[in-house]
């Protein structure tokens, strides 16, 4: 039985290159609609929490100055305990909205590699060469949000590359860029206020307690009157600052949510338009490799035997 001729001496057929996994286009409209609903609920609950904080501001001042009766103190304590479920709802909505956005972003990134192979990863002989229009690997779609330091600009690059790879032209219009950078500016400022402001408020509260203790000890040793008026003013100003900061953060969250929802719907529309314009299912992944032609068998004369 004849076998394929291996070729001239010293020649070995090249191994078949590794093929990257195939990808298929997935519509993102349903995910975006669910994200819109969750984003609206998150914003509404956050604004309600801000309104409740302003509503209780007068009671906070009266409590700091020691003007609340025992019944009022009991009602205030019950009100604080009753706000726990609302805060839990805010946290749950934030988590659900964030996870759903990452799902959308991951799939939107993969879609760009379906209808625009140059936007995805290019391969040659099974070796990774580059990521085309995407500056970061796909793992950064999730890692960019939790990795310290780079989380201030890597997520913006990931979303910007997905938008640019989805747009019908190489550079999105000025309106889209305004939405993109407006979303990121408001989103990062929101978290700076929430995280940084909470840390400053907590530290200030402990400093206030230490100052009260020190002044009480000094007054006891000297048999002086304990004057806490300036410390009470400090706590009232701190409570006012917290209310203002949380209100500004809630407004920034509403702005960021509106901007990213519009951006997501616009990106979805671009991807659907590009897919429908091809009138057929595009090739998934990088171009397929053409196998080498088989060498002549032993039953056929070799070129070197002629």
Beta strands, then each sheet from edge to edge (+ up, - down):
strand 1: 122-124
strand 2: 127-130
sheet 1: 1+ 2-
end
